[in-house]
Amino acid sequence: MAMDAADIEKMIKEALPDADVTIEDLRGDGDHYAALVISKEFIGKNRVQQHQMVYAALKGKMGGELHALALQTQAPA
């Protein structure tokens, strides 16, 4: 079962309320997304830690309902 981009954004914002989240459906199939997440919560964290925070926000949906997510994270400039 595919996941809706709005659901992905909502889950990320629930975990990272200040986040600026941009989701793009790469294939139009609801299974392959790209996400850009910008949050103050990422300050002082390396890229792996930032990605782990986003994956944790998705509560185990990766690999199941959400097949692929090309993830970019950064702290605000």
C-alpha positions in Angstrom: 0.0 0.0 0.0 1.4 3.4 -1.0 1.8 6.3 1.3 0.5 9.9 0.6 3.0 12.8 0.6 0.8 14.7 3.0 1.0 11.8 5.5 4.8 11.8 5.3 5.0 15.5 5.8 2.6 15.3 8.8 4.6 12.6 10.5 7.8 14.5 10.1 6.3 17.7 11.4 4.8 15.9 14.4 8.3 14.8 15.4 10.1 18.0 14.3 7.4 20.8 14.7 9.7 23.6 13.4 10.6 21.6 10.2 10.3 23.0 6.7 9.4 19.9 4.7 9.2 19.5 1.0 8.1 16.2 -0.5 8.2 15.2 -4.1 6.7 12.1 -5.6 9.5 10.9 -7.9 7.5 8.4 -10.0 3.9 9.3 -9.3 3.3 5.9 -7.7 3.2 6.9 -4.0 6.2 4.6 -3.3 9.2 6.7 -4.4 9.7 10.1 -2.8 12.3 12.7 -2.3 12.2 14.8 0.8 14.0 18.0 1.9 13.8 18.6 5.7 15.2 21.7 7.3 15.0 21.9 11.1 16.7 23.7 14.0 16.7 20.2 15.7 19.5 19.2 13.3 22.0 21.9 14.6 25.1 20.1 15.9 24.1 16.7 14.5 25.8 15.0 11.6 24.0 13.8 8.5 23.5 10.3 9.8 21.9 11.5 13.0 19.7 13.9 11.1 18.5 11.1 8.8 17.9 8.8 11.8 15.6 11.5 13.3 13.5 11.6 10.2 13.3 7.9 9.9 12.3 7.7 13.5 9.5 10.2 12.8 8.2 7.8 10.1 7.6 5.2 12.8 8.7 2.1 10.9 6.9 2.9 7.6 10.2 2.9 5.6 10.5 -0.4 3.7 6.8 -1.1 4.1 4.2 1.5 3.1 7.0 3.8 2.1 9.3 2.0 -0.3 11.9 4.6 -1.1 12.8 8.0 0.3 15.7 10.1 -1.1 16.3 12.2 2.0 18.2 15.5 2.2 18.4 17.2 5.7 19.9 20.4 6.9 19.9 22.9 9.7 18.6 26.4 8.7 21.2 28.8 7.4 
